[in-house]
Amino acid sequence: MKSALKTVKKNWGAYLLFLVFGALFFILLTRFLTLQITGEAEGRNLAAQAEAQYARERTLEAERGKIVDRHGEVIAEDTSAYKIVAVLNEEMKTNAGDPNYVEDPEQTAEILSEHLSIEKSEILETLEQGIANERFQVEFGPEGKDIPLEIKSALEDLELPGIFFLEDLKRFYPNGIFSSHLVGFARPEEQADGTVDAVGQMGIEKNLNKYLQGKNGKMEYEVDAREFFLPSGEETIQKAKDGNDVYLTLDKKVQTFLEDAMSQVAEEYNPKQMYAVVADPKTGEILAMSQRPTFDPDSREGLSDNWLNQIVESTFEPGSTFKAFSLAAAVEEGVFNPNAVYQSGTYDVLGTVIGDHNNGAGWGEISYLEGVQRSSNVAFAKLLESMGEDRYESYLEAFGFGSPTGIDLPNEAGGNILYDWPIEKVTTVFGQGTTVTPLQMIQAQTAVANDGKMMTPYVISKIVDPNTDMTIHKGEPEVSGEPISAETAAKVREYLATTITSENGTGQPFAIPGYEVSGKSGTAQIPDPDTGKYMQGRSNYLFSFMGMAPADDPELIVYVAIQQPSIGNSEIGSDPVSKVFNPVMLNSLKYLNIEPAEAPSAKAVAIENYEGENAGEIKKALEEQGIETVLLGNGETVIGQSSKDTSLLAGEKFILLTDGELTIPDVSGWSVRDVIKMASLAKLEINTAGSGYAQKQSIKPDTPISGDEPLIVSFGTNDQQQSSETDEEDLVQD
């Protein structure tokens, strides 16, 4: 009995153990099957967790498209830079077991803030949030990008645990100030997915951002527990797609000519603002465009002074440059007779007196061609009367004024034709009251330069996908209208050329050696924003010139406008304008291989050493050969001369110093060079002011040279002789 009970107890224990182990096996089997079937444990996807632990993804950054000139010269492109990364994963260690992650966030934040433009609190917050969210690494937004090499090297020397640098892309503008308001700039911005991409902020960079911005790719790969790449792991690559390249119509060489000239004039005259455009009249392509104030797109220095592209977005009263189109309308209507005469001076408009720019004095009875050359407001008021106000208004619309040109740039202004009251109609004909944009002036001038066909200005030559080399957009010349005939255009170019070549022409400062220029100068009054009236003072004008060359078949249009330059007492508003227009036009014509007109041949006359010979006889012999000879002193014997052992061309000036009493000659019309030669021969102290030809001298002619006081000579152009207010062409007298 006892034996049987003992056996039962023993079997019961075995059964119990069997049940326990069976249950455990069932549980394990069930767990195993559940994991195999569902792939989940405690609500977590094990595959996803494993992938999160060992799978990694790296962004393959796309390059932003380049902006280049018409010849492919780079204006803006991405270049290598560095961004800072902080590793937070505590499993990251060196082979020696030292920490290769941010071990001390507080100290790391303090050191980084000393080298970066980020506050310590911001750095610390980024690090602590990354640690709290168990992020493997963190970046520091836009301020953590574009790290200069010297800062990168300095931080690497400190060997901060967990701080690494990755090569990055930065937008780079290699030309500095270079049509900055047209090109614009891009800067890094953090995107919704946490990546940081360059985004256009203004200009072409902003307007064509969707074309320029590329699409990032990615590479997915696997790592081991120590973050080492697993060669046998799965790897997929989605290539980045670089942004499209934008080709502008700008010519880097011509743009550089313009930027250099404008910078020099801005420094010398400190104008309130200035702008200039160079265009191809046959196509409407903009070859150069610039303004002051401007800014450096890399540093953005100067950007706060002006965000607007003044040439596109701002309007102004153009002044007498507008007379070119009024003249074209009058010629087309058949009411302009260059030889007909009128009484200059003043013109009455229902009691309001319009005056010529020499305070309404005029020049007596003169021809209409001379009126154009002198920029007479009265001449154009009378031409309006002959045309008829309604007929003239139709030409304003035909030339595109009052409407945007349609250039491929944003925020273009349309200007305003002020043409309701009789006085407004008269002032509009000579460029006052009505407002325009520089682009409208360029567009209208193409009709005069291009035999009546007016071309729409444009700046985008083409857009190319660098991934496929396919052109996805191409700019094409477009005729926007034909306001005048080819015959009229040719006549207008001829008439406007005389404003430069005539002794009465207001455009004389814009003559260019070897090329005939056709164009019109302007001096527009500026409304005072405080009073609503026009500002007073000899510098308070918008001085401008719009010229084309060569005059018979123009290849270039250059328009320059300078507002309120600080001009000296002996200078006129045309001086700073010519210092931009002349070198830009001349250098651009030469660069484009446009041959100069053949210079008229002049006889070369050999100049010998005449010292000791009879002054009167030498003077007579030289003048018979066409050399203008001046005797300095009343003696008979030559004791010095302005040049020797050389040759002069007929018409040039030659000075002989005699042994008699020296007197001050009349230097009116002399060049600066000739006056300086004379002073050097006479050992006379000389001070000069201005440029061009001598207008005034401080010592009267025929006064004996004593050496007690210097001779002061003021230089300028013919129109300066009339008054200190000369070339202030658009004055309205009420």
C-alpha positions in Angstrom: 0.0 0.0 0.0 2.7 2.4 0.9 4.6 1.4 -2.2 1.7 2.1 -4.5 1.0 5.5 -2.8 4.7 6.4 -3.3 4.5 5.5 -7.0 1.4 7.6 -7.5 3.1 10.6 -5.8 6.1 10.2 -8.0 4.1 10.0 -11.2 2.1 13.0 -10.2 5.3 15.1 -9.9 6.4 13.9 -13.3 3.0 14.9 -14.7 3.2 18.3 -13.1 6.7 18.9 -14.5 5.5 17.7 -17.9 2.6 20.1 -17.8 4.8 23.0 -16.7 7.3 22.4 -19.5 4.6 21.7 -22.0 2.9 25.0 -21.2 6.2 26.8 -21.5 6.9 25.1 -24.8 3.4 26.0 -26.0 3.9 29.6 -25.0 7.2 29.8 -26.7 5.9 28.2 -29.8 2.9 30.5 -29.8 5.2 33.5 -29.3 7.5 32.3 -32.1 4.6 31.7 -34.5 3.1 35.1 -33.6 6.3 36.9 -34.3 6.7 35.1 -37.6 3.2 35.7 -38.7 2.6 39.3 -37.5 6.2 40.6 -37.2 5.1 42.6 -34.1 5.9 42.5 -30.4 4.1 44.5 -27.8 2.6 46.6 -30.6 6.0 47.3 -32.2 7.0 46.3 -35.7 10.2 44.3 -35.2 11.2 44.6 -38.9 10.8 48.4 -38.7 12.7 48.5 -35.5 15.5 46.5 -36.9 15.5 48.7 -40.0 15.5 51.8 -37.8 18.5 50.4 -35.9 20.6 49.3 -38.8 19.2 51.1 -41.9 20.5 54.5 -42.7 19.5 57.1 -45.3 21.8 59.8 -46.7 20.6 62.8 -48.7 22.3 63.3 -52.1 22.2 67.0 -52.5 21.2 68.4 -55.9 23.1 71.4 -57.3 21.2 74.6 -57.9 21.3 75.6 -61.5 23.9 78.0 -62.7 23.1 81.5 -63.9 25.4 82.4 -66.8 25.8 85.1 -69.4 25.1 84.8 -73.1 28.5 83.1 -73.6 28.2 80.7 -70.7 30.4 82.8 -68.3 29.3 82.0 -64.7 27.4 84.7 -62.9 26.0 82.5 -60.0 26.8 78.9 -59.2 27.0 76.4 -56.3 30.4 75.9 -54.8 31.9 73.7 -52.0 31.4 74.9 -48.4 31.2 73.2 -45.0 28.4 72.5 -42.6 28.8 71.5 -39.0 27.2 68.3 -37.6 27.0 67.2 -33.9 26.8 63.4 -33.3 24.7 62.5 -30.2 24.6 58.6 -30.3 26.5 57.4 -27.3 27.4 54.2 -29.1 29.8 56.1 -31.3 33.3 55.7 -29.9 36.8 55.7 -31.2 38.8 52.5 -31.6 40.4 53.4 -28.3 37.0 53.6 -26.7 37.0 57.3 -26.3 33.6 59.1 -26.9 33.0 60.2 -30.5 29.8 61.9 -29.6 28.8 65.1 -27.8 29.6 64.1 -24.2 29.3 67.6 -22.6 26.5 69.6 -24.4 27.1 72.7 -22.1 30.8 73.0 -22.8 30.3 72.1 -26.5 27.7 74.9 -26.9 29.9 77.4 -25.2 32.9 76.7 -27.5 30.8 76.6 -30.7 29.2 79.9 -29.9 32.6 81.5 -29.7 33.3 80.6 -33.3 29.9 80.6 -35.0 27.2 83.3 -35.3 24.9 81.4 -33.1 24.0 82.1 -29.4 25.1 79.5 -26.9 21.5 79.0 -25.7 20.4 78.2 -29.3 23.2 75.6 -29.7 22.5 74.1 -26.3 18.7 73.8 -27.1 19.4 72.1 -30.4 21.7 69.6 -28.7 19.4 68.8 -25.8 16.4 68.4 -28.0 18.3 66.0 -30.2 19.3 64.0 -27.2 15.8 63.9 -25.8 14.5 62.7 -29.2 17.2 60.1 -29.5 18.5 61.6 -32.7 21.7 60.2 -34.1 23.0 63.6 -35.1 21.8 67.2 -35.4 22.6 70.3 -37.5 22.3 74.0 -36.7 20.2 75.4 -39.6 21.4 78.0 -42.0 23.8 79.5 -39.4 25.6 76.1 -39.3 26.2 76.1 -43.1 28.7 78.0 -45.3 31.4 77.6 -42.6 34.6 79.3 -43.7 37.7 77.1 -43.9 39.5 79.0 -41.2 36.7 78.5 -38.7 36.5 74.8 -39.7 40.2 74.4 -39.1 40.1 76.2 -35.8 37.3 74.0 -34.4 39.0 70.8 -35.7 42.1 71.8 -33.8 40.1 71.8 -30.6 39.1 68.2 -31.2 35.6 68.5 -29.7 34.1 65.1 -29.3 31.1 64.5 -31.7 31.7 67.6 -33.8 32.2 66.9 -37.5 32.2 68.9 -40.8 30.5 67.8 -44.0 31.2 69.2 -47.4 28.2 71.3 -48.5 27.1 73.5 -51.3 27.1 77.3 -51.2 25.7 79.8 -53.7 28.6 81.8 -55.0 28.6 85.0 -57.1 32.2 85.2 -58.5 31.8 88.7 -60.1 30.7 90.6 -56.9 28.6 93.6 -57.9 27.3 92.5 -61.2 23.8 93.5 -62.2 22.9 92.5 -58.7 19.3 93.7 -58.7 18.7 91.8 -61.9 20.4 88.5 -60.9 19.3 88.7 -57.2 20.6 86.2 -54.7 19.6 82.9 -53.0 20.2 81.9 -49.4 19.8 78.7 -47.4 16.4 78.0 -45.9 15.3 75.0 -43.8 12.7 73.0 -45.6 9.7 71.1 -44.1 11.7 67.8 -44.2 14.5 69.3 -42.2 16.9 69.7 -45.1 18.4 73.1 -45.9 18.3 74.3 -49.5 19.2 77.6 -51.3 16.0 79.6 -52.1 15.9 82.6 -54.4 15.1 85.9 -52.6 15.0 88.4 -55.4 15.7 88.9 -59.1 16.3 86.0 -61.4 17.1 83.8 -58.5 13.6 84.3 -57.1 11.7 84.6 -60.3 13.1 81.4 -61.8 13.5 79.5 -58.5 11.4 76.6 -59.7 13.7 76.1 -62.7 17.0 76.7 -60.7 16.2 74.5 -57.7 17.2 70.9 -58.1 15.6 67.8 -56.5 17.6 66.0 -53.9 18.3 62.3 -54.2 19.0 59.7 -51.5 21.0 56.6 -50.7 19.7 54.0 -48.4 22.2 51.5 -46.8 22.8 49.3 -43.8 25.2 49.7 -40.9 26.3 47.5 -38.0 25.9 48.4 -34.3 28.9 50.7 -34.5 27.6 52.5 -37.5 30.1 50.9 -40.0 28.8 50.3 -43.5 27.8 46.7 -44.2 29.1 45.8 -47.7 26.6 42.8 -47.8 23.7 44.9 -46.8 20.9 46.2 -49.1 21.7 49.5 -50.9 19.4 51.7 -53.1 20.3 55.0 -54.7 18.0 57.6 -56.0 20.1 60.1 -58.0 19.8 63.8 -57.4 18.5 66.0 -60.2 20.4 69.2 -60.6 18.5 72.4 -61.3 18.3 74.0 -64.7 20.9 76.4 -66.0 19.7 79.9 -66.9 21.5 81.7 -69.8 20.9 85.5 -69.6 21.3 87.9 -72.6 23.8 89.8 -70.5 27.3 90.0 -71.9 29.9 89.7 -69.0 32.4 92.0 -70.8 29.8 94.8 -71.5 28.4 94.5 -68.0 31.9 94.9 -66.6 32.4 98.0 -68.6 29.2 99.4 -67.2 29.8 98.4 -63.6 33.3 99.9 -63.6 32.2 103.2 -65.1 29.2 103.5 -62.7 31.3 102.8 -59.7 33.8 105.5 -60.6 31.1 108.1 -61.2 29.3 107.1 -58.1 32.4 107.6 -56.1 33.2 110.9 -57.7 29.8 112.5 -57.8 27.9 110.7 -55.0 24.5 110.8 -56.8 21.3 109.9 -55.0 20.7 107.2 -57.5 21.7 106.2 -61.0 20.9 103.5 -63.6 22.0 102.5 -67.0 21.0 99.9 -69.7 22.9 98.6 -72.7 20.7 97.0 -75.4 20.9 95.4 -78.8 18.3 97.5 -80.9 17.9 94.8 -83.5 16.8 92.1 -81.1 15.8 93.8 -77.8 18.3 91.8 -75.9 19.6 93.5 -72.7 23.4 93.3 -72.8 24.0 95.1 -69.5 21.9 96.6 -66.7 23.0 98.2 -63.5 22.0 100.7 -60.9 23.3 102.6 -57.8 22.9 102.0 -54.9 23.6 98.4 -55.5 24.8 95.5 -53.3 27.1 92.5 -53.2 25.1 89.3 -53.5 27.6 87.2 -51.6 27.7 89.4 -48.4 24.4 91.3 -49.2 26.2 94.5 -48.2 24.3 97.5 -49.4 21.0 95.6 -49.9 19.2 97.6 -47.2 19.7 100.8 -49.2 17.4 99.6 -52.0 15.6 96.3 -52.7 13.9 97.4 -55.9 15.1 96.9 -59.4 14.7 100.6 -60.3 15.0 99.9 -64.0 12.0 97.6 -64.0 9.9 98.6 -61.0 10.2 102.4 -60.7 8.9 105.3 -62.9 10.3 108.8 -63.4 9.8 111.9 -65.5 12.3 111.4 -68.3 13.0 115.0 -69.4 14.3 115.9 -72.8 15.4 112.4 -73.8 11.7 112.0 -74.4 11.9 114.6 -77.2 13.5 111.9 -79.5 10.0 110.2 -79.7 8.2 113.5 -80.1 10.5 114.4 -82.9 9.8 111.0 -84.5 6.1 111.6 -84.3 6.5 115.0 -85.9 8.6 113.6 -88.7 6.2 110.8 -89.3 3.3 113.2 -89.5 5.2 115.4 -91.9 5.1 118.5 -89.8 8.8 118.8 -89.0 10.7 121.0 -91.5 14.2 121.3 -90.3 14.8 124.6 -92.2 11.5 126.3 -91.1 12.0 129.0 -88.4 10.1 129.9 -85.3 10.5 132.4 -82.4 12.2 130.7 -79.5 12.0 131.8 -75.9 8.5 131.3 -74.4 5.2 129.6 -75.3 1.8 130.5 -73.6 -0.5 127.7 -72.6 -3.8 129.4 -71.4 -1.8 131.8 -69.3 0.9 129.4 -68.2 4.3 130.3 -69.7 6.5 127.5 -71.0 10.1 128.7 -71.3 13.2 127.5 -73.0 15.9 126.2 -70.7 17.9 129.5 -70.6 15.3 131.1 -68.4 13.0 131.7 -71.3 15.4 134.0 -73.1 15.6 131.8 -76.2 17.9 132.4 -79.1 15.8 134.6 -81.2 14.3 133.3 -84.5 16.0 130.0 -85.2 15.3 126.9 -87.4 13.5 123.9 -86.0 16.6 121.8 -86.5 18.5 124.2 -84.3 15.7 124.0 -81.8 16.2 120.3 -81.6 20.0 120.8 -81.2 19.4 123.3 -78.4 16.7 121.2 -76.9 14.1 124.0 -77.1 10.9 123.3 -75.2 9.1 126.0 -77.4 10.0 124.1 -80.6 8.3 121.0 -79.4 5.3 122.8 -78.1 4.8 124.3 -81.6 5.3 120.8 -83.1 2.6 119.5 -80.9 0.3 122.3 -82.1 1.0 121.3 -85.7 0.5 117.5 -85.1 -2.6 117.9 -83.0 -3.0 116.7 -79.4 -5.0 113.6 -80.2 -2.7 112.5 -83.0 0.3 112.9 -80.8 -1.4 110.8 -78.0 -1.7 107.9 -80.5 2.1 107.9 -80.9 2.6 107.8 -77.1 0.6 104.6 -77.1 2.3 103.2 -80.3 5.7 103.7 -78.7 4.6 101.6 -75.7 4.3 104.3 -73.0 1.8 103.8 -70.3 2.0 100.0 -70.5 4.6 97.4 -69.3 7.0 96.2 -72.0 6.4 92.6 -71.1 10.0 91.9 -70.2 10.6 88.5 -68.6 11.1 90.0 -65.1 8.6 90.4 -62.3 6.9 93.5 -60.9 7.3 95.7 -64.0 5.8 99.1 -63.7 3.7 100.6 -66.5 4.3 104.4 -66.1 1.6 107.0 -66.5 0.8 109.2 -69.4 -0.3 112.5 -67.9 -2.4 113.9 -70.7 -5.7 115.3 -69.5 -5.2 119.1 -69.3 -3.7 121.5 -71.9 -0.6 122.2 -69.8 -0.1 118.4 -69.3 -0.2 117.8 -73.0 2.4 120.4 -73.7 4.8 119.3 -71.0 4.5 115.7 -72.0 5.8 116.5 -75.5 9.2 117.5 -73.9 9.2 114.8 -71.2 7.8 116.4 -68.1 4.8 115.2 -66.1 4.3 111.9 -67.8 6.3 109.0 -66.1 8.1 106.1 -67.8 10.5 103.3 -66.9 14.0 103.0 -68.3 12.9 99.8 -70.1 10.1 101.7 -71.9 12.7 104.2 -73.1 14.9 101.4 -74.4 12.0 99.7 -76.1 10.8 103.0 -77.8 14.4 103.8 -78.9 14.7 100.4 -80.7 12.1 101.7 -83.1 14.3 104.7 -84.0 17.4 102.6 -84.2 15.8 99.5 -85.9 14.2 101.2 -88.9 10.8 101.6 -87.2 10.5 98.0 -85.8 10.1 98.3 -82.0 11.6 95.3 -80.1 10.4 93.9 -76.8 13.3 93.9 -74.3 14.2 90.6 -72.8 16.9 89.2 -70.5 16.5 85.4 -70.6 18.3 83.8 -73.5 17.5 80.2 -72.7 17.0 77.6 -69.9 18.9 74.3 -70.2 18.4 71.1 -68.3 22.0 70.0 -67.5 20.8 66.5 -66.8 19.7 66.0 -70.4 21.3 69.0 -72.2 17.8 69.8 -73.5 16.7 73.5 -73.9 13.4 73.8 -72.2 12.9 77.5 -72.9 14.4 79.9 -75.5 14.1 83.6 -75.6 13.4 85.0 -79.1 13.4 88.6 -80.6 9.8 89.9 -80.7 8.5 92.9 -82.6 6.2 94.8 -80.3 5.1 97.4 -82.8 6.0 99.6 -85.7 5.2 103.2 -84.6 7.2 104.9 -87.4 8.4 104.0 -90.8 12.0 103.1 -91.7 12.4 106.4 -93.6 11.3 108.4 -90.6 13.6 106.4 -88.3 16.6 107.2 -90.6 15.7 110.9 -90.6 15.4 111.0 -86.8 18.8 109.4 -86.3 20.3 112.0 -88.6 18.6 114.9 -86.8 19.6 113.5 -83.4 23.2 113.0 -84.5 23.5 116.8 -85.0 22.8 117.4 -81.3 26.3 115.9 -80.8 28.1 117.4 -83.8 26.6 120.9 -84.0 28.2 123.8 -82.2 24.8 124.5 -80.6 24.1 120.9 -79.6 23.5 120.0 -76.0 24.9 116.5 -76.7 28.4 117.6 -77.5 29.9 115.9 -74.4 28.8 112.5 -75.8 30.9 112.6 -78.9 33.0 109.4 -79.3 36.2 109.3 -81.4 35.8 107.2 -84.5 32.1 106.7 -84.2 29.1 108.9 -85.0 26.6 108.9 -82.1 22.9 109.8 -82.4 21.0 110.6 -79.3 19.4 113.1 -77.0 20.4 114.5 -73.6 17.9 115.4 -70.8 17.7 117.3 -67.6 14.4 116.4 -65.9 13.0 118.2 -62.9 12.3 116.2 -59.8 9.1 116.5 -57.8 9.7 117.3 -54.1 7.8 114.6 -52.1 7.2 117.0 -49.3 5.8 120.0 -51.2 4.6 118.4 -54.5 6.5 121.2 -56.4 9.6 120.7 -58.4 12.9 120.9 -56.5 15.2 123.8 -57.1 19.0 124.0 -57.3 21.4 123.3 -60.1 22.1 119.7 -59.0 18.4 118.7 -58.2 17.7 117.2 -61.6 17.8 113.8 -63.3 20.5 114.2 -65.9 20.4 111.6 -68.7 21.5 110.7 -72.2 20.1 108.0 -74.6 22.4 107.4 -77.5 22.9 104.9 -80.3 25.9 104.1 -82.4 26.9 103.9 -85.2 24.3 106.5 -86.1 23.6 105.3 -89.6 23.0 101.7 -88.5 23.0 101.4 -84.7 24.3 98.2 -83.1 24.0 99.4 -79.5 21.7 101.6 -77.4 23.1 103.0 -74.1 20.8 104.8 -71.7 22.3 106.5 -68.6 20.4 108.5 -66.0 21.9 110.1 -62.9 19.9 111.8 -60.2 21.2 114.7 -58.1 24.9 114.3 -58.5 27.2 116.6 -56.6 28.6 118.6 -59.5 31.1 121.4 -59.1 30.5 125.1 -60.1 32.3 124.6 -63.4 30.5 121.4 -64.3 27.2 120.6 -65.9 24.9 117.6 -65.4 26.1 116.1 -68.7 29.6 115.6 -67.2 28.9 112.6 -64.9 26.5 111.1 -67.5 29.2 111.3 -70.2 31.7 109.6 -67.9 29.4 106.6 -67.9 28.1 106.7 -71.5 31.3 107.5 -73.4 33.6 104.7 -72.1 30.8 102.1 -72.0 29.7 102.8 -75.6 33.2 103.1 -76.9 34.6 100.0 -75.2 31.5 98.0 -76.1 31.7 98.9 -79.8 35.3 97.9 -79.9 34.7 94.7 -78.0 31.9 93.8 -80.5 34.3 94.4 -83.4 32.2 97.2 -84.8 34.5 99.1 -87.1 34.9 102.9 -86.5 34.1 105.2 -89.4 37.1 106.0 -91.5 38.7 109.2 -90.2 39.1 112.0 -92.7 42.7 112.2 -93.9 44.7 115.2 -92.7 48.0 116.5 -94.0 50.9 115.9 -91.6 53.3 118.8 -91.2 56.8 118.2 -90.0 57.8 120.5 -87.0 61.5 121.4 -86.8 63.5 123.3 -84.2 62.8 127.0 -84.9 64.7 128.6 -82.0 66.7 131.6 -83.1 64.6 132.1 -86.3 62.1 134.9 -87.1 58.8 134.3 -85.4 56.7 136.1 -87.9 58.1 134.2 -90.9 57.7 130.8 -89.2 54.1 131.6 -88.2 53.3 132.5 -91.8 54.9 129.4 -93.3 53.2 127.0 -90.8 49.8 128.6 -91.2 50.0 128.2 -95.0 50.3 124.5 -94.3 47.3 124.5 -92.1 48.9 124.6 -88.6 47.3 127.2 -86.3 50.3 129.0 -84.9 50.1 131.2 -81.8 52.9 133.7 -80.9 53.5 134.1 -77.2 55.1 137.5 -76.5 55.7 140.4 -78.8 59.3 139.7 -79.8 60.7 138.8 -83.2 62.9 135.8 -82.4 61.8 132.3 -81.4 63.2 131.2 -78.0 60.9 128.3 -77.4 58.2 126.2 -78.9 55.4 123.8 -77.7 56.9 120.8 -79.7 59.8 120.0 -81.9 61.1 117.2 -84.1 57.7 115.8 -84.6 54.7 116.3 -86.9 51.3 117.9 -86.5 48.1 117.5 -88.4 46.5 120.4 -90.2 44.2 122.2 -87.8 46.3 121.5 -84.7 47.6 124.3 -82.5 51.3 125.1 -82.3 52.8 127.7 -79.9 56.0 129.7 -80.4 57.6 131.6 -77.5 59.3 134.9 -78.5 61.9 137.1 -76.8 59.6 140.0 -76.2 57.2 141.0 -73.4 54.9 138.1 -72.5 51.1 138.8 -72.4 48.2 136.5 -71.6 46.6 135.2 -74.8 42.9 134.7 -75.4 42.5 131.0 -74.8 38.8 130.8 -75.6 38.1 127.5 -77.4 41.5 126.0 -76.5 41.8 122.5 -75.3 43.2 121.7 -71.9 46.3 120.3 -73.4 47.0 123.4 -75.4 46.4 125.7 -72.4 48.8 123.6 -70.4 51.5 123.8 -73.1 51.2 127.5 -73.3 51.5 127.9 -69.5 54.5 125.6 -69.5 56.3 127.7 -72.1 55.5 131.0 -70.3 56.4 129.5 -66.9 52.9 130.6 -65.8 51.1 129.0 -62.9 47.8 127.5 -64.2 44.7 126.1 -62.5 42.0 124.4 -64.5 38.5 123.4 -63.8 36.1 121.2 -65.8 36.8 119.5 -69.1 36.3 120.2 -72.8 37.3 123.6 -74.2 38.2 126.8 -72.5 35.3 129.0 -71.7 36.5 131.6 -69.1 39.9 132.8 -67.9 40.7 134.7 -64.8 43.2 137.2 -66.4 42.1 139.3 -69.3 43.8 138.7 -72.7 46.8 140.9 -73.5 47.5 141.5 -69.8 51.3 141.3 -69.1 52.4 138.0 -67.4 53.7 139.0 -64.0 53.9 135.7 -62.3 52.2 137.2 -59.2 48.9 135.4 -59.7 47.9 132.1 -61.4 45.8 131.9 -64.5 42.5 130.1 -63.8 40.8 128.6 -66.8 37.3 127.0 -66.8 36.6 124.4 -69.4 33.3 123.1 -70.7 31.1 122.7 -73.8 29.5 125.5 -75.9 26.2 125.3 -74.0 27.9 126.3 -70.8 28.5 129.7 -72.1 24.9 130.7 -71.9 24.3 130.5 -68.2 25.1 128.5 -65.1 21.7 126.9 -65.5 22.4 125.7 -69.0 21.1 122.3 -69.9 18.4 122.5 -67.3 16.1 121.9 -70.2 12.7 121.2 -68.7 12.0 124.3 -66.6 8.4 125.3 -66.5 7.7 128.9 -65.4 4.2 129.6 -64.0 
